[in-house]
Amino acid sequence: MEQTENKGMSRRSFLKRLGIIGASTGLSACGHGQAGQETMGGEMAYRTDPKTGQQVSLLGYGCMRWPPATSPQKDGCPIDQETVNGLIDYAIEHGVNYFDTAPIYGQGWSETVTGKALKRHPREKFLIATKMSGASDLSRENLTVMYHRSLQHLQVDYIDYYLLHGIGGGGMSLFNKRFIQNGMLDFLLEEREQRRIRHLGWSFHGDIEVFNRVLQMHEQAHWDFVQIQLNYVDWRHASAYNADWQKAMGDDTNAEYLYGELAKRDIPVVVMEPLLGGRLANVTQDVLAQMKQKRPDDTAAAWAFRFAGSFPKVLTVLSGMTYKEHLQDNLRTFSPLVPLSEAEQDFLQDVAERMKDSQNIPCTDCRYCMPCPYGIDILANFLHYNKCVNHGYVSKSHLDANYEEARRAFLIGYDRRVPKLNQASHCIGCGQCVSQCPQGIDIPSQMRMIDDYVEQLKQGTL
């Protein structure tokens, strides 16, 4: 398939065609807007769902990263239910109505915890999204059980937004096994016809051939929405920033192309990873200084959320808000949203251009790789390494001007943040985690890289 007619257009012309530049003229003070138009309800910014006319909060709550329980629970739940109740109450009180979960989130507990918290509110106060996740048993019987279990755990009799979860990895062969050969897509289309599913869509990770071919099914399936990874780095530099995934897939998965194809078909977009796994909330000090110069009161995260929210076909932008301060910061960004100006768009694309050569490991903190059977805290290792990259504490040579400072910061911080038994040196390279990573990261090789770097710092041989 022709990748995009945008290739021959200037970036500015393309943004204008998509309605991004000058998007602030689409704001409305109240009431229902056109399909995809931003409207306001109280303080929260809303988008109008083109199928139902419902108002969807532009800030959506991602329920993957709920806060952990501080003590063992009788039922074995690893999530702090009371804290989740408080977060959801606060979110709904401030206008958030879209909540996104999945059977595999929170070690299998997210749907249950989210359902308990939402059950305390009137059904019309929230929209729930969940997914048909991957499974070892792809029989229709097993996946139908998964679907009905979601309804049970969420304590609802219909699901507002239901997704075919994480298509792309494994190519069309796996997609066909998961949804076509077993009749599951036909089943889900019938469930939508019976209104037990109000909107049917899919989330995408990876193989662009799958994206293109499933999108071609739109004439028959009438997809109601699609969830993609969209942020100011992945807009043009998804491939350059994630070489492991590019090597695995061999094709372009830039958000500019994905969004453009969906916008051409008037398919609403749900945004995941607007912060690129938190990395865009922890930018380098020089980038943060530039951001503060332009908008002193905005965090780095606010800049990333404004980028994602400025696209007119975006229905909601998901954020996995573990702590109340994250929720409050995001509420400030979306209440109301101030769309990016043309100059701010240019600035963020310049930042992305600089970031494409970053040493960051492209982990999005999704936790699909966990738990490691050998006890490695994969996320903690990656988070510490990336944080040190962003603060200039990863040296290329002992001749670097700040080598001693960077060496101390990395080693002391590593031992404080990652217990020794959970550090990269204990990785045996079994590779079990690799197939679980939606970003296609070669996790064992990254662990070896971190371990080698730590040893070089300790031995003074860098």
N, C-alpha and C positions, 0 to 999 in steps of 0.2 A: 504494500500500500504506500502511496505517496505520503511521506511523513507530514508535511504541512505546506500550505501555500504561503505560510508566514515567512519562509526562508528568504524570499525575495523582497520582503518588506523591511523598512527600517523599524527599529524597536519602538520608536515613538508612534509611527503610523499604526503598528499592530496594537499598542496599548490603547490608542484612540478608538480603533475599530472594536475592541472588546469593551470599551466604555469605562476604562480604568482612569485615564486622565480626565479630570473634570468631574469625577464621580460625585463630588459634593453637591452638585446641582440636583442629584436624585433624592436628596433628603426631604423628609416630610415630617411635620410636627405630630401628626396623629392619624388614626384611621388606617385602612388597608390600601396598599399601593399596588402598582402593576406587578406582574409576575417578576420576582427577583428584585423589585424596587425596595429600598430600605425605608422602613417606617419607624416611628417611635411610639412606645407605649410606656408612659411614665418616664423613666430615665433610660432604661435599657433600649438598645437598638434592636429592631426586629426586621426580618425579611419575610415576604409573603410566599408561602408555598403555592406554586402555580396550579397544583392539582386540587387542593382543598380550600385554598384561600386562608388557611390558618396562619397565624403569626408565629414565627419561629425565632427564638432569641438568637441573635448573631453570635453570642458567646454560648457554646455548648459545653456541657460538663462531661469530660471523659472519665469513666469509672474504672479505669485500669489500675490506677495507682492510689487506691484508698489507703488511709493511714493504718499501720499495723497495730494489732492489739499489744498492749504492754505486758499482759500476763496471759497464760494459757486459758483458753475458753473451754467450757465443758463440752461443747459440740465440736471442738477442734477448729473453729473458724479463726483464721489468722488476722482478721480485720477488726478494728475497733468500731463496733456498731454505733455506740453512743456518739462518737466523734463524727461518724458519717451522717447520722441523723442531724446533728447540728449544722454541718456543712450544707446538706441539702436544704434544710429549713432556711438558712441564710441566703442560699442561691435563689430559691423560689421567691423569697421575700423581696429580692432585688431584681426580679424579672427573668431569671434563667428558667427556661422550660424544656430544654432538650438535654436528655441524659443518655449517654452511649455506653453500653456494656457488652459483654460476650460471655459465653459459657466457660471459656478458658481463663478469663481474667481473675486475678486475685486467688490463684491456686484453685480455681473452680468455685469460688465463693462470692464473686462480685455480684452476680445476678441476685442471689439470695439477700445479700446485705442491702443492695440498691432497692430491691423490691420492698423490703421491710421499711426502709426509710420513706419511700415514695407512697406506700400504702397509707401513711398518716395524713396524706393530702388528697383533696378532691381529684378525681381522675382527669378532669378537664384542665388541671393546673400543670400537667406535665406531658411531654412526648417522650416515649421510650424507644430506644434503638438497641437491638441486639442482633446476633449473627448466627449463621450456621457455620460453626468453626470446623477446622480440620479434625479428622478422626482416623484411627487405624482401620476401623470397620466402616466401609463406605456403603453398606447395604442400605436400601430404602428403609428397612425396619429400624435400624440403629439410628439413622439420621432423623427419622420421624420422631423417635423417642427424644432425641436432643431438642427438637423443636417444641414438643409438648412440655418437656421439662422446663424450658425457658419460660413458657407461659405460667407454669406452676411456681417457679422460683420468683418470678417477678410479680406474682399475685395479680395478674391482669387477664382479661378474656380476649384482648386483641393487642397486637404490637404495632406501633405507629410506623416505625422504620425498620425493615428487616433486610439484612445483608447476606449475600454470599461472601463469606469471609476470606480475605487475603488471597484472591485469585492472582495468578501470574507465575508463582513458583511452581515448577514442575511442568510448565507448558500446557498446551491444549489437551494433551493426553490426560493429565491429572484433572483438569477442569471437566472433561467429559466423564471421567470415572466418578467424580464427586457429585455432578449435578445432572448429567444427561442420560448416561446409560442406565442409571438406577431409577430414573423417573422423578428425581427430586425437584427439578425445575418445574415440571408439569404440576407436581404436588403444590409447590409454593405459589404458582400462578393461580391455581384453584383456591388456595387459602386467601389470596388477595381478592379473588372474585367474590368469595364469601365474607370479605371484610374482616377476617381475623388477622390479616395483614393489610395495613392501610397504604403502605408504600414499599415497593420491592426494589432493591438495588444491590450494589456490590462494592467491596473495597479492593483496591488494586495495589499489588506489590510486585514489581519486577519485569516480567517478559512482555515487551511491547507488542509482540504478535498476539498474545492473549488479550491484551487491552483492545487492540484493533478488531479482532475477530468477535469478541463478546459485544463490543460496541455495535458491530454490524447486526447483531441480533435484536437491536432496538426496535426495528420495524415489527418484529413478532412479539417480543417480550414487553415492549413499552416500559423500559427502565424508568423508574420514578426519580432516581438520584444515583450518584456515584461518589464514593469517598476516595480521595486521592491525597498524596503527600504534597503539600504546597507551602513553600516559604521562599524567602528572597534569595536563598542560595540555590535551592532545587529548581527555582524558576528557569534558570539558564545553565546551571552547573551541577546538576545531579550526577552526571556521568563523571565529570572531572573530580568531584568531591568524594565520590564513592567508587574508587577504582576496582575494588573487589567485586562489587555488583556488576559493574560494567563488563568486567572480564567474564563473569558468569553468564550474563544475559546477551552481551554482544550487540546491544542496541541502545537507542536513546530513550531515556525515561524522564526527560526534563518536564517540569510542571507546566511550562509554557505550552508545550505540545498537548499534554493531557487536558489541561483546562480549555485550550482552544478548540479541541475536538468536541468536548462536551458542550461548550458554549454555542457552537455551530448548530447543535441539535436541540438547544434549549433544555438540556438536562441539568437540573440543579446539582451543585457541587457541595459536598461536605468535606471540610478540610481537616486532615490529621497532620500531626507533626509540624504545626506552625512555628515551633521553636527548635525544630530539628533535634529532638531529644534533649532539649534544655541548652544546647550549645549556643543558640542565639539569645539566650538570656544571660550568657556568660561570655560576652565578646571580649576581645583584647582591650587593654586599657586605653590605647590610642583611639580605637573606634568608639568606645564609650565616651571618651572626652569630646569627640566630634558630635555625638548624639546629644550630649548635655549642652553643648554650645548652641545647638539648634532648638532644642526643647528641654529646658532645664529640669522640668518636673517629670519627664517621662523616663521610665526604665528602658533597658535594652529590650526586654520582653514586650513592652508596649509598642515599640517600633515594629517588631516582627508581627504582632497581632494586627496592627493597623495595616500592614502590607497585605496580609491574608484577607482581612475584612473589606478591603477596598475594591475587590472584584465583584461586579454586580451579579454574577451568576452563583456566587457563594451563598448557600443557604444558612450555614452555621459553621463556626470555627471551633474545633474541639480543643479543650485544654484539660489535662489530667492534673487537677488542683488538689494536691495532698494536704496542704495547709491553708488555714484561713487567710493568711497574709497574701498567698498566691491568688486566692479567689477575690480578695478585696482589690488587689492591684489590677486584675483583669476586668473587674466590674468598672473600675475607673476608666479603663481604656474603651470599653464598649458602652458607656453610659454618659453621653452618646459616643459613637465612633466618629472620629474626625478623619475622613479619608486622606490618604497621602496626596500631597501636591505633586506636580510634575517634577519640581526640583528635589523633593524628598524621594521620589521614585528613582531619579538619577543617582542620588546619594547612596541608596541601598544597593543598587546594581553595581556601583563602584566598590562598595564593601564586599559584595559577593564575589566580585572579580578578584579581590585581594585574598578572600578566604578560600578560593578554589585550590590554592597551593598550600593550604594549611596542613600541619602535621596531625590534626585531629583524627582520632579513630571515629568512623561514622556510626557510632552506637546511638540509638534513639531511646534507650532506657525502656524498651517495651517488655523486657523480662521473659521473653519467650524462650531464651536459652537456659533459663534457670528452672530447677536447681541443677547444679553441676554434680554428677555422681561422685566426684573426688573432692568436693567441698570448696572449689574455687569460687570466690565472689567475683564473677566476671564483671558485673556492673561497677562494683567499687574500684576494681583495677582500672577500668576504662575511664571512669569519672575522675579519678585522681590524675591520671595521665593527661586527659583533656584539659582539666583545670590548670595544670602546670603549663601546658602549651599556651593557653590563653593569657597566662600571667608572665610569659617569657621565662619560665623556669625549666625548659627542656633545652639543653645545650647541644650544639653540634660538635663542639670541640672544647678541650680544656683551655684553649686560647681565647675563648669568648670573654668579653669584658666582665660579665657578671657571673662567670662560671662558679666561683665558690659560693656565692649567694644562692644561685639556682641549685647547686648540688645539695646544699643543706636543706633548702626548702623542699626539694623532691623527696629526699631520703627520710627526713623527719616526718614530713606529712604522710608519706606512704605507710610508715609503721604505725602512725596514729590512726589513719583512716581504714587501713586494711590489716586485720590480724594476720600474723605470719603464716598460719595454716591455711589462710584463704588467699595468699598472694600468688602471683603468676608462676613462681618457681615450682609450684606443686602441680601444674598442668602436665598431664602425661600425653596430650595430643590425641585423645581417643576420637575426637571429631563428632561426638554425639550432638554437640551444640550447633554445629554448622548448619545442618538441615533445618534447624528451627529458626534461624535468623532471617527475618524478612528483608534485611539490608544486604544479605549475601556476604557478610563479613567472614573472612577466614579467621575465626576466633583463636584457634591454636597458634597460628603464625603470629598473631598480634600479642598473644601471651608470651611467646618466645622473645618477641621484640622487646616487650617491657622487662622481662627477666634479664635479658642481655644488657639492656640499658642500665638497670639497677646494679648489676654486677660490675659494669664498667665504671659507674660512679663510685661504688665501694672500693674498687681496686685502684681507682685513679688512672685508668687506662684509656679514657675517652679521647 
